[in-house]
Amino acid sequence: MAGGGIEGFEIAFHSSLSEPITIAGVPRMIAVLNGTMTAVLALGLQTPLIGIPLGLAFHAGCYWLVKRDPYFFDALKRHLRQRPYWDA
C-alpha cells in the first residue's frame, strides 16, 4: 500500500465544483449588474458612446480584480454587510 489509496475510497472530482460561477471571467451577479447598467446607459439614456466604453472598462476592472482574487466580490459583500465588532 505504498503507492495508492484504499480501494473504493477515491472519487473523481471535477474542478468546476470548487470554482465560482463566472460569465466572461467575472462573477455572475457582477456581470448581470454590469450588463444592465451598460444597457441602461447605452439604450435607455441613448448615450452609447458613453455607456458601452464605460461598461467595457468596468468589466475589465472587475476581471482584473477577479484574476487577482477569485473571491474578491464575495469578501467585499461580506465586508459591507457585517458591522464592526469593536467601537473605535
C-alpha positions as a Markdown table, in Angstrom:
| # | Residue | x | y | z |
|---|---|---|---|---|
| 1 | Met | 0.0 | 0.0 | 0.0 |
| 2 | Ala | 2.9 | 2.3 | -0.6 |
| 3 | Gly | 1.8 | 3.9 | -3.8 |
| 4 | Gly | -2.0 | 4.1 | -3.7 |
| 5 | Gly | -5.0 | 4.8 | -1.6 |
| 6 | Ile | -7.6 | 2.4 | -0.2 |
| 7 | Glu | -9.7 | 0.9 | -3.0 |
| 8 | Gly | -13.2 | 2.2 | -3.1 |
| 9 | Phe | -12.4 | 5.5 | -1.2 |
| 10 | Glu | -11.4 | 7.5 | -4.2 |
| 11 | Ile | -13.7 | 9.6 | -6.3 |
| 12 | Ala | -13.2 | 11.7 | -9.4 |
| 13 | Phe | -13.5 | 15.4 | -8.5 |
| 14 | His | -14.1 | 18.0 | -11.2 |
| 15 | Ser | -12.5 | 21.4 | -10.7 |
| 16 | Ser | -15.7 | 23.2 | -11.7 |
| 17 | Leu | -17.3 | 22.1 | -8.4 |
| 18 | Ser | -14.9 | 24.2 | -6.4 |
| 19 | Glu | -14.6 | 27.3 | -8.6 |
| 20 | Pro | -17.0 | 30.2 | -8.6 |
| 21 | Ile | -19.5 | 30.6 | -11.4 |
| 22 | Thr | -18.4 | 33.3 | -13.8 |
| 23 | Ile | -19.6 | 34.9 | -17.0 |
| 24 | Ala | -16.7 | 36.2 | -19.2 |
| 25 | Gly | -14.3 | 35.8 | -16.2 |
| 26 | Val | -16.5 | 37.9 | -13.8 |
| 27 | Pro | -18.9 | 36.6 | -11.1 |
| 28 | Arg | -22.4 | 36.1 | -12.5 |
| 29 | Met | -24.1 | 38.8 | -10.4 |
| 30 | Ile | -21.5 | 41.4 | -11.3 |
| 31 | Ala | -21.8 | 40.6 | -15.0 |
| 32 | Val | -25.6 | 40.9 | -14.9 |
| 33 | Leu | -25.3 | 44.2 | -13.0 |
| 34 | Asn | -22.7 | 45.5 | -15.4 |
| 35 | Gly | -24.8 | 44.4 | -18.5 |
| 36 | Thr | -27.9 | 46.0 | -17.0 |
| 37 | Met | -26.2 | 49.3 | -16.3 |
| 38 | Thr | -24.5 | 49.3 | -19.7 |
| 39 | Ala | -27.8 | 48.7 | -21.4 |
| 40 | Val | -29.5 | 51.5 | -19.4 |
| 41 | Leu | -26.7 | 54.0 | -20.3 |
| 42 | Ala | -26.5 | 52.9 | -24.0 |
| 43 | Leu | -30.2 | 52.2 | -24.8 |
| 44 | Gly | -32.2 | 53.9 | -22.1 |
| 45 | Leu | -30.4 | 57.2 | -22.0 |
| 46 | Gln | -29.4 | 57.0 | -25.7 |
| 47 | Thr | -25.7 | 57.6 | -25.0 |
| 48 | Pro | -24.0 | 54.5 | -26.5 |
| 49 | Leu | -20.7 | 56.4 | -27.0 |
| 50 | Ile | -20.5 | 56.8 | -23.2 |
| 51 | Gly | -22.3 | 53.7 | -22.0 |
| 52 | Ile | -20.5 | 51.0 | -24.0 |
| 53 | Pro | -16.9 | 52.1 | -23.3 |
| 54 | Leu | -17.8 | 52.7 | -19.6 |
| 55 | Gly | -19.3 | 49.2 | -19.4 |
| 56 | Leu | -16.3 | 47.6 | -21.0 |
| 57 | Ala | -13.9 | 49.5 | -18.7 |
| 58 | Phe | -15.9 | 48.4 | -15.7 |
| 59 | His | -15.9 | 44.8 | -16.9 |
| 60 | Ala | -12.1 | 44.9 | -17.5 |
| 61 | Gly | -11.6 | 46.3 | -14.0 |
| 62 | Cys | -13.8 | 43.6 | -12.4 |
| 63 | Tyr | -12.0 | 40.9 | -14.5 |
| 64 | Trp | -8.6 | 42.2 | -13.2 |
| 65 | Leu | -9.8 | 42.1 | -9.6 |
| 66 | Val | -11.2 | 38.5 | -10.0 |
| 67 | Lys | -7.9 | 37.3 | -11.6 |
| 68 | Arg | -6.1 | 38.5 | -8.6 |
| 69 | Asp | -8.6 | 37.0 | -6.1 |
| 70 | Pro | -11.5 | 34.9 | -7.3 |
| 71 | Tyr | -13.5 | 35.6 | -4.1 |
| 72 | Phe | -12.9 | 39.4 | -4.1 |
| 73 | Phe | -16.6 | 40.3 | -4.6 |
| 74 | Asp | -17.8 | 37.8 | -2.0 |
| 75 | Ala | -15.3 | 39.2 | 0.5 |
| 76 | Leu | -16.4 | 42.8 | -0.4 |
| 77 | Lys | -20.1 | 41.9 | 0.0 |
| 78 | Arg | -19.4 | 40.3 | 3.4 |
| 79 | His | -17.3 | 43.3 | 4.5 |
| 80 | Leu | -20.0 | 45.8 | 3.6 |
| 81 | Arg | -22.7 | 43.7 | 5.2 |
| 82 | Gln | -21.1 | 43.0 | 8.6 |
| 83 | Arg | -20.9 | 45.6 | 11.3 |
| 84 | Pro | -17.6 | 46.3 | 13.1 |
| 85 | Tyr | -17.4 | 44.3 | 16.3 |
| 86 | Trp | -15.4 | 46.9 | 18.4 |
| 87 | Asp | -16.4 | 50.5 | 18.6 |
| 88 | Ala | -13.4 | 52.7 | 17.6 |
